[in-house]
Amino acid sequence: MLVSEFDYELPEELIAQTPAQKREMSKMLVLGRNGNIEHKHFFDIVDYLDENDVLILNNTKVIPARLYGYKDTGAKIEIFLLKQKENKQWEVLIKPSKRVKDGTVVNISDLLSATVLHPLEDDGKWLVQLHYEGDIYGVLSQVGNVPLPPYIERKMTTEELKKLDYDRYQTVYAKHEGSVAAPTAGLHFTTEIMDKLRAKGVQIGFVNLTVGLGTFRPVKCENVLDHKMDSEEYHIPKETADMINRAKKEGKNIVAVGTTTVRTLESAWKEFGEIKECTSNSTLFIYPPYKFGVIDKLITNFHLPKSTLLMLVSALAGKENIMNAYRQAIANKYRFYSYGDCMFIDICH
């Protein structure tokens, strides 16, 4: 299977640069059985779920992972935090990397600095030692910047926009800090919508997958089979595992919110043959054809051409159904990507 089979043309003006005025006002394309399509808004999701559905969400929390600093020479350096290691060390990306070497000190603020230790073998990553007092996430909330995706291009980020991003590039149920990108399908939910779903008998459970850049890394090979996913840590609590297993026995539908939730549950299913309380790492790459062990329905945003995320949703709904849905979304001026509109794949397997 070729990566080019998952390509499509997207007008640049349909790439969302800011979130919808209200979370629940985003458009929602409903893709049903036989490829049938309806055009709704996200607040209509309450009409599509009932006591026969169990909703599972990724409650990871995005950290202000983008840091801007200076060398002693005055040269500007950007550090992008990727993964926390032991003893205040982090895997990071550095830009421009040609300006640093082992031992380079980058001053970010009075609260935080970093010493470059050495490059890693993994695709341009570096290991750095951070210097700070207290809790790193408290420090980052003061000096870090929200790591928006590169396709959100703003000539100038005003304080007003920065505050908007801090509030809106985060789900209302975010809890466990560590991700460098939001599980964007969850951005449409409000506490009011979740309360309405619970009132209808929908059970709601949470998993946690720490979203890294690997989820969004471009597929650079021609053959889909040659692509390797980065490892991302996930955790399934006992309460959620019990909820899913009970629902499966009762014939209920498991509705995943976002591709990260899909990968969490399907990774556990593949590794353990069941859903149970666990902490592990996912390198699962889902593409057509794929036999899903857990997921029945999916709420997801619109994904980049040739991306692993587009391949995942194609595996669930069928490639032709997905590509047709994307064509209709473009024709109806849906907004795409992280701050964009969403799709509800209402197809039970």
Summary of the structure (lengths in Angstrom):
residues: 349
radius of gyration: 20.4
end to end distance: 22.5
largest distance: 65.2
contacts: 1128
relative contact order: 0.21
helix: 32%
strand: 28%
